[in-house]
């Protein structure tokens, strides 16, 4: 998160959020934690969308099988 402050990318949503919280007078720890959480939410959503697109491209791949999670009878 320190890199965001040094680079100041105006078009990044995480930086805009961080700057908004900082201008609201939040303490450093509060706005950094909130910004980190926002970054992780965006990152998780991006990775999940990417993995879902792979799953659609390769639907019969063994990688996606749930055999390891199924109960043996």
C-alpha positions as CSV (number, residue, x, y, z in Angstrom):
1,X,0.0,0.0,0.0
2,X,2.9,2.3,0.5
3,X,3.7,2.0,-3.2
4,X,0.3,3.5,-4.0
5,X,1.1,6.5,-1.9
6,X,4.5,7.0,-3.6
7,X,3.2,6.5,-7.1
8,X,-0.2,8.4,-6.7
9,X,-2.0,6.7,-9.6
10,X,-5.1,8.9,-10.0
11,X,-7.0,6.4,-12.1
12,X,-6.7,3.5,-9.6
13,X,-9.9,2.7,-7.6
14,X,-7.9,1.6,-4.6
15,X,-5.9,4.9,-4.5
16,X,-9.0,6.9,-4.9
17,X,-10.6,5.1,-2.0
18,X,-7.5,5.5,0.1
19,X,-7.3,9.2,-0.7
20,X,-11.0,9.6,0.2
21,X,-10.5,8.0,3.6
22,X,-7.4,10.0,4.2
23,X,-9.3,13.3,3.3
24,X,-12.1,12.2,5.7
25,X,-9.5,12.4,8.5
26,X,-9.2,8.7,9.2
27,X,-6.0,7.6,11.0
28,X,-3.2,6.0,9.0
29,X,-3.9,2.5,10.3
30,X,-7.7,2.8,9.6
31,X,-7.4,4.0,6.0
32,X,-4.5,1.6,5.2
33,X,-6.5,-1.4,6.5
34,X,-9.6,-0.4,4.6
35,X,-7.6,0.1,1.4
36,X,-5.9,-3.3,1.9
37,X,-9.3,-4.9,2.3
38,X,-10.6,-3.2,-0.8
39,X,-7.6,-4.2,-2.8
40,X,-8.0,-7.9,-1.7
41,X,-11.7,-7.8,-2.7
42,X,-10.8,-6.6,-6.1
43,X,-8.0,-9.0,-6.5
44,X,-10.1,-12.0,-5.3
45,X,-12.9,-11.1,-7.7
46,X,-10.4,-10.8,-10.6
47,X,-8.8,-14.1,-9.9
48,X,-12.1,-15.8,-9.4
49,X,-13.4,-14.5,-12.7
50,X,-10.2,-15.7,-14.5
51,X,-10.4,-19.2,-13.0
52,X,-14.1,-19.4,-14.0
53,X,-13.1,-18.4,-17.5
54,X,-10.5,-21.2,-17.5
55,X,-13.2,-23.6,-16.3
56,X,-15.4,-22.7,-19.2
57,X,-12.6,-23.1,-21.7
58,X,-11.6,-26.5,-20.3
59,X,-14.7,-28.0,-18.8
60,X,-13.6,-31.7,-18.8
61,X,-10.1,-31.1,-17.4
62,X,-9.1,-33.2,-14.5
63,X,-8.1,-30.1,-12.7
64,X,-11.7,-29.1,-12.2
65,X,-13.0,-32.5,-11.0
66,X,-14.2,-32.8,-7.5
67,X,-13.3,-36.4,-7.0
68,X,-11.0,-35.6,-4.1
69,X,-13.8,-34.0,-2.2
70,X,-16.4,-36.7,-2.8
71,X,-17.1,-39.3,-0.2
72,X,-16.2,-42.8,-1.1
73,X,-19.1,-45.3,-0.6
